Amino acid sequence: MSIHEECGVFGVFSPEPANVANLCYYGLFALQHRGQESCGIVVNDDGLFASHKDLGLVSEVFSNDTLSRLPEGHMAVAHTRYGTTGGNSRSNCQPIEVNHQKGRMALAHNGNLSNAYSLRNTLELSGAIFHTTSDTEIIAYIITRERLLTGSIEDALSQAMYSLDGAYSLILMSPKKLICARDPHGFRPLCYGKTKDGTYVIASESCALKAVDAEFIRDVEPGEIIVFSKEGITSKKEHCEKKPKKLCIFEYIYFARHDSVIDGVCVHNARLLAGAALAKAHPVDADLVIGVPDSGLDAALGYSRESGIPYEIGLIKNNYIGRTFIAPGNRLDKVRIKLSAIEEVVKDKKIVLIDDSIVRGTTSGRIVKMLRDAGASEVHMRISAPPFLHPCYYGTDIDSEDNLIACSHSVEEIAKIIGADSLGYLPVKDLCTLAGNCDYCDACFSGDYPTTIPQDTRKDRFEKRLSEL
């Protein structure tokens, strides 16, 4: 068990017909770290929707041929997925497309609804028939229901938001409008920018704006709805400042790309600060500091600067191993296929090893053993996050305490299990140094949930129920 990335959403609104699919393609590449199971693009060609979606990486799903078959248009919405709720099947690929009495809609979603199970039950009892097992289809149903009762798609979305609890950063496309929205807590990031030719671009992270040469304008505010149309840009803020801001702190620790800026905070700088705080909380006599690629590298540099212990690259990552890698049997250690130690760097050295998290402990143990096999005399593990002690209901793939090693073992016991000479976690109280404030959700560490905890917490709850029919 390991921590998986979030999903990534991307949208384009062009004042003139353009090759918006290509912009989405480059945007999805920049967001590939957020989801490697499936991806898709839906293009709006004067009210007619054309799409391509499938399982796999962006480079596997889209070729020159598939992109050329998508028409030019004024708008497009795109998505790259790692599924937390709902299985990895083609039916769960996004964006979701809906035909209803007042038109068409395409929807891409990042996050998890904490009340998804109860909403789905209610909808099914009223006659709704679901074709996927994802939260996104629930959101689409509720927006569609409200659209039949309201005068505009943005008003329908606003009404739907009164029913939705939990995390959702959305990009929604109707025949004439592109709309983005962020839940009132702001659990997941969302921002927008503009290219030199006047095309507006919406993305989960600012790194995707850079990929299409768009200038960052601002983050979408928690609870805000922004409408892009030929009439211009409008903002609806009736849901803003109704709930405390609670951006997922793990965005800074792990999910987001190093070069992204989220809610005014540079991810790279946040990880440097985490490493520095870790060095203050858990100093050790050592020769070198090394990080586990990729998200441990920045924190390792921060630890080195604060402690004065030299920073080195001691582990090399095979960047050509994707999430679709299949090991033919269990005779080879998959960690050794993805990572390798540089013996000339670590041999006979006392090492401080920095990683972003320990979930079950299996991977950490293999990395520690790898360093010892390469000749390291001591390995002191430091984690740039607090221990995982609680499930997450907002998108992180931690659905129970069963597989969390910190729930059943002390720090000293975990160190012994993974074979480290010592182990230290970032204290919960130091999380505020990463974001520069306390406007974040740390429920997976502290158990302090900003929403009502759902009664049914299984991430596979829909598949399980369907299998019992």
C-alpha positions in Angstrom: 0.0 0.0 0.0 1.3 3.5 -0.9 -0.1 7.0 -1.1 -1.4 7.8 -4.6 -1.7 11.1 -6.3 -4.9 13.0 -6.8 -6.7 13.6 -10.1 -5.9 16.6 -12.3 -8.4 18.8 -14.1 -7.8 21.1 -17.0 -10.0 23.4 -19.1 -9.7 25.8 -22.0 -11.8 28.7 -23.2 -10.8 30.3 -26.5 -12.4 33.5 -27.9 -12.0 32.0 -31.4 -12.1 28.4 -32.7 -8.7 26.9 -32.0 -7.0 23.5 -31.5 -8.0 23.4 -27.9 -7.4 19.6 -27.7 -3.7 20.2 -28.2 -3.6 22.6 -25.3 -5.4 20.1 -23.1 -2.9 17.4 -24.2 0.0 19.5 -23.0 -1.9 20.5 -19.8 -2.5 16.9 -19.0 1.1 16.0 -19.5 2.0 18.7 -16.8 -0.6 17.1 -14.5 0.4 13.5 -15.1 1.8 13.2 -11.6 -1.7 13.6 -10.2 -3.2 10.6 -12.0 -1.8 7.7 -14.1 -4.8 5.4 -14.5 -6.8 7.1 -17.2 -7.3 10.4 -19.0 -9.7 12.1 -21.4 -10.5 15.2 -23.4 -13.9 16.6 -24.4 -14.0 19.3 -27.1 -16.9 21.7 -27.6 -17.3 22.5 -31.3 -20.1 25.0 -31.4 -22.3 23.0 -29.1 -21.3 19.6 -30.5 -19.2 17.5 -28.1 -16.4 15.2 -29.3 -14.3 13.2 -26.9 -11.6 10.6 -26.5 -11.0 8.8 -23.1 -9.2 5.6 -22.1 -7.2 3.8 -19.5 -3.5 4.6 -19.4 -1.0 7.5 -19.4 -1.5 10.6 -21.5 1.2 9.4 -24.0 -0.6 6.0 -24.3 -4.1 7.3 -24.7 -3.4 10.2 -27.1 -1.5 9.9 -30.3 -1.2 12.3 -33.2 -4.0 10.4 -34.9 -6.5 10.5 -32.0 -5.7 14.2 -31.4 -6.2 15.0 -35.1 -9.7 13.5 -34.9 -10.8 15.9 -32.2 -12.2 19.1 -33.9 -11.3 22.7 -33.3 -13.5 24.5 -30.8 -14.0 27.3 -28.4 -13.8 25.1 -25.3 -12.5 21.9 -23.9 -12.3 20.1 -20.6 -9.8 17.4 -19.7 -8.9 15.1 -16.9 -6.2 12.7 -15.7 -7.3 10.2 -13.0 -6.2 8.3 -10.1 -9.3 6.7 -8.7 -9.9 6.8 -4.9 -13.6 6.1 -5.0 -14.6 3.9 -7.9 -12.6 1.2 -9.7 -10.1 1.5 -12.5 -12.4 0.8 -15.4 -13.0 2.5 -18.7 -16.5 3.5 -17.5 -14.9 5.6 -14.8 -12.8 7.6 -17.2 -13.4 11.3 -17.1 -14.6 13.9 -18.2 -18.2 12.5 -17.7 -20.6 13.5 -20.5 -24.3 14.0 -19.8 -27.2 14.7 -22.2 -30.3 16.2 -20.5 -33.5 18.1 -21.5 -31.8 21.5 -21.5 -28.6 20.5 -23.4 -25.3 18.7 -22.8 -22.6 18.9 -20.1 -19.1 17.5 -19.6 -17.7 17.4 -16.1 -14.2 16.8 -14.7 -13.7 16.5 -10.9 -10.8 16.3 -8.5 -11.5 15.2 -4.9 -13.9 13.0 -2.9 -17.3 13.7 -1.6 -17.6 12.7 2.1 -21.4 12.2 1.7 -21.2 10.3 -1.6 -22.7 7.1 -0.3 -25.9 8.8 1.1 -26.3 11.0 -2.0 -26.1 8.0 -4.3 -28.6 6.0 -2.2 -31.0 9.0 -2.3 -30.6 9.4 -6.1 -31.1 5.7 -6.8 -34.3 5.6 -4.7 -35.6 8.4 -6.8 -35.0 6.4 -10.0 -31.4 7.4 -11.0 -29.4 4.8 -12.9 -25.6 5.0 -12.5 -23.2 3.8 -15.1 -20.0 4.4 -13.1 -18.9 4.0 -9.5 -17.2 7.4 -9.2 -18.3 10.5 -7.1 -18.2 12.5 -10.3 -21.4 10.9 -11.7 -23.2 11.8 -8.4 -22.2 15.4 -8.9 -23.3 15.3 -12.5 -26.7 13.9 -11.5 -27.3 16.6 -8.9 -26.3 19.4 -11.2 -28.5 18.1 -14.0 -31.5 17.8 -11.6 -31.0 21.4 -10.5 -30.5 22.6 -14.1 -34.1 21.5 -14.9 -35.3 23.8 -12.2 -33.0 26.9 -12.7 -32.4 29.4 -15.4 -28.7 28.8 -16.0 -26.0 26.1 -15.6 -24.1 28.2 -13.1 -27.2 28.6 -10.9 -27.7 24.9 -11.1 -24.1 24.3 -10.0 -24.6 26.8 -7.1 -27.8 25.0 -5.9 -26.0 21.6 -6.2 -23.2 22.8 -4.0 -25.7 23.0 -1.1 -26.0 19.2 -1.3 -22.3 18.4 -1.7 -19.9 17.8 1.2 -16.2 17.1 1.0 -13.7 17.9 -1.7 -14.4 18.9 -5.2 -12.6 21.1 -7.7 -14.7 21.0 -10.8 -14.5 22.1 -14.4 -17.9 22.0 -16.2 -18.6 22.6 -19.8 -22.0 23.4 -21.3 -22.7 24.2 -25.0 -21.9 27.9 -24.4 -20.0 28.2 -21.1 -17.0 26.8 -19.3 -17.3 26.9 -15.6 -15.0 26.1 -12.7 -15.8 25.7 -9.0 -14.0 24.9 -5.8 -15.7 23.5 -2.7 -16.2 25.9 0.2 -13.4 24.4 2.2 -11.0 24.6 -0.7 -9.6 21.1 -0.1 -8.1 20.7 -3.6 -6.3 23.4 -5.6 -7.6 25.1 -8.7 -6.3 28.2 -10.6 -6.6 29.9 -13.9 -4.5 32.0 -16.3 -4.5 33.5 -19.8 -2.4 33.0 -22.9 -1.1 35.9 -25.0 -3.8 35.3 -27.6 -6.6 35.7 -25.0 -7.3 32.0 -24.3 -8.3 31.3 -20.7 -6.9 28.1 -19.1 -8.0 26.5 -15.8 -5.9 23.9 -14.1 -5.4 22.0 -10.9 -1.9 23.4 -10.6 -0.1 26.4 -11.9 2.6 24.2 -13.4 0.0 23.2 -16.1 -0.5 26.9 -17.0 3.2 27.2 -17.6 3.1 24.2 -19.9 0.8 26.0 -22.3 2.5 29.4 -21.9 -0.4 30.9 -20.0 0.2 33.6 -17.4 -1.1 32.8 -13.9 -4.0 35.1 -12.9 -5.1 33.8 -9.6 -6.4 30.8 -7.6 -10.1 30.0 -7.6 -11.3 31.0 -4.1 -12.9 28.3 -1.9 -16.6 28.2 -2.7 -16.2 30.4 -5.8 -17.9 29.7 -9.2 -16.3 31.3 -12.2 -18.1 31.4 -15.6 -16.2 31.9 -18.9 -18.4 32.7 -21.9 -18.4 35.0 -25.0 -19.9 37.7 -22.7 -16.8 37.6 -20.5 -15.9 36.3 -17.1 -18.3 36.4 -14.1 -17.7 35.2 -10.6 -20.3 33.9 -8.2 -19.3 34.0 -4.5 -22.4 33.0 -2.5 -20.6 30.0 -1.1 -17.4 31.8 -0.3 -16.3 32.3 3.3 -19.2 30.2 4.5 -16.8 27.5 5.8 -13.2 27.6 7.1 -10.5 27.1 4.5 -9.0 23.6 4.6 -6.6 23.0 1.8 -5.1 19.5 2.0 -1.7 19.9 3.6 -0.5 16.8 1.7 -0.7 18.8 -1.5 2.5 20.6 -0.2 4.1 17.5 1.2 3.6 15.2 -1.7 0.8 15.6 -4.3 1.7 18.8 -6.1 4.6 19.3 -8.5 7.6 21.1 -7.1 7.2 24.1 -9.3 3.6 24.8 -8.6 2.3 27.6 -6.5 -0.9 26.8 -4.5 -2.8 29.5 -2.7 0.2 31.8 -2.9 2.6 29.2 -1.4 5.5 27.7 -3.5 5.5 23.9 -3.2 9.3 23.7 -3.4 9.7 26.3 -0.6 7.1 24.5 1.5 9.1 21.2 1.3 12.3 23.0 2.1 10.6 24.4 5.2 9.4 20.9 6.1 13.0 19.6 5.9 14.3 22.4 8.0 11.6 21.8 10.7 12.5 18.1 10.6 16.2 18.8 11.2 15.3 21.0 14.2 12.9 18.3 15.6 15.1 15.3 15.0 18.8 16.1 14.7 21.3 13.3 14.2 25.1 12.9 13.7 25.5 11.8 10.1 27.7 12.3 7.0 25.1 12.8 4.3 21.5 13.7 3.7 19.7 12.0 0.8 16.1 12.2 -0.4 13.8 9.5 -1.8 12.9 10.7 -5.3 10.9 12.8 -6.1 9.0 14.4 -3.3 11.6 13.7 -0.7 14.4 15.6 -2.5 13.3 19.2 -1.6 12.8 18.2 2.1 16.2 16.6 2.1 17.8 19.8 0.8 16.0 21.7 3.6 17.2 19.3 6.2 20.8 19.6 4.9 20.7 23.4 4.9 19.3 23.6 8.5 21.6 20.8 9.9 24.8 21.6 8.0 25.1 18.0 6.9 26.0 17.8 3.2 23.3 17.0 0.7 23.9 14.3 -1.9 22.0 12.4 -4.5 22.2 8.8 -3.2 19.2 7.3 -4.9 18.4 7.3 -8.6 14.8 6.8 -9.9 14.0 5.1 -13.1 11.7 7.7 -14.7 10.5 5.2 -17.3 8.6 3.1 -14.8 5.0 4.2 -14.8 2.1 3.1 -12.6 1.3 0.5 -15.3 4.5 -1.5 -14.6 3.8 -5.2 -14.1 6.2 -7.5 -12.4 6.2 -11.0 -13.9 6.0 -12.8 -10.6 7.4 -11.8 -7.2 11.0 -13.0 -7.6 12.4 -9.5 -8.1 12.0 -6.6 -5.7 9.9 -4.0 -7.6 11.5 -1.2 -5.5 14.9 -2.1 -6.9 13.4 -1.8 -10.4 12.2 1.7 -9.7 15.1 2.9 -7.5 18.8 2.2 -7.2 21.5 3.4 -4.7 24.7 5.0 -5.8 27.3 2.8 -4.0 30.1 5.3 -4.4 28.1 8.0 -2.6 26.6 6.0 0.4 29.3 3.4 1.1 30.7 3.6 4.7 28.6 6.7 5.3 26.1 7.5 8.0 23.0 8.5 6.1 20.0 10.7 6.9 17.2 9.4 4.5 14.3 11.7 3.9 10.9 10.6 2.5 7.5 12.1 2.5 5.6 9.4 4.3 5.4 5.8 5.7 2.2 4.0 5.2 2.6 0.3 5.7 6.4 0.3 6.0 7.2 -2.2 3.3 8.7 0.2 0.8 10.6 2.1 3.5 12.1 -1.1 4.7 13.2 -2.1 1.2 14.9 1.3 0.6 16.7 1.1 3.9 17.9 -2.4 3.0 19.0 -1.1 -0.4 21.2 1.5 1.2 22.7 -1.0 3.6 23.4 -3.4 0.7 25.2 -0.5 -1.0 27.5 -0.1 2.1 25.8 2.5 4.2 27.1 2.2 7.8 24.0 3.8 9.4 20.5 4.8 8.0 18.5 7.4 10.0 15.1 7.8 8.5 13.3 11.1 8.6 9.7 11.7 7.3 8.6 15.2 6.2 5.0 14.5 7.4 3.5 13.4 10.7 2.5 9.7 11.1 -0.7 8.6 9.2 -3.1 7.7 11.9 -6.6 8.3 10.4 -8.5 7.7 7.2 -9.0 10.4 4.6 -12.4 11.2 3.1 -11.3 14.0 0.7 -9.3 12.2 -1.9 -6.1 10.8 -0.4 -6.1 7.0 -0.8 -6.2 6.1 2.9 -9.5 4.6 3.5 -9.0 2.8 6.8 -6.5 2.4 9.7 -6.0 -1.3 9.0 -2.8 -0.9 6.9 -1.4 2.2 8.7 1.7 1.0 10.5 1.7 4.0 12.9 -1.7 3.0 14.2 -0.3 -0.2 15.8 3.4 0.5 16.4 5.5 3.1 18.2 8.1 5.1 16.4 10.8 2.9 17.9 9.0 -0.2 16.8 8.6 1.1 13.2 12.3 2.0 13.1 13.1 -1.6 14.0 10.6 -3.0 11.5 12.0 -1.0 8.6 15.6 -1.6 9.7 16.5 2.0 10.4 18.9 3.1 13.1 16.5 5.8 14.1 13.2 7.3 12.9 11.7 10.8 13.2 8.5 12.3 11.9 7.6 16.0 11.3 5.6 17.1 14.4 2.0 18.0 13.7 2.6 21.5 15.2 5.2 22.3 12.6 2.8 21.8 9.6 1.8 25.4 9.8 5.4 26.4 8.8 4.8 24.8 5.3 1.8 26.9 4.4 2.6 30.0 6.4 -0.8 29.7 8.1 -3.2 27.2 9.7 -5.7 27.2 6.8 -5.3 23.5 6.0 -6.7 20.1 6.6 -4.5 17.7 8.5 -7.2 15.1 9.5 -5.2 12.1 8.3 -2.6 13.1 10.9 -4.6 14.7 13.7 -8.1 13.2 13.3 -9.6 16.7 13.2 -12.1 16.4 10.4 -13.7 19.6 8.9 -16.8 17.7 7.8 -19.1 15.1 9.2 -17.4 11.7 9.0 -19.3 9.3 6.7 -20.8 6.2 8.1 -19.7 4.0 5.2 -15.9 4.6 4.7 -15.0 1.9 2.2 -13.5 3.4 -1.0 -14.7 0.3 -2.9 -18.2 0.5 -1.4 -20.0 0.8 -4.7 -18.2 -2.2 -6.3 -18.8 -4.3 -3.2 -22.5 -3.5 -3.1 -22.9 -4.3 -6.8 -21.1 -7.6 -6.4 -23.6 -8.7 -3.8 -26.6 -8.2 -6.0 
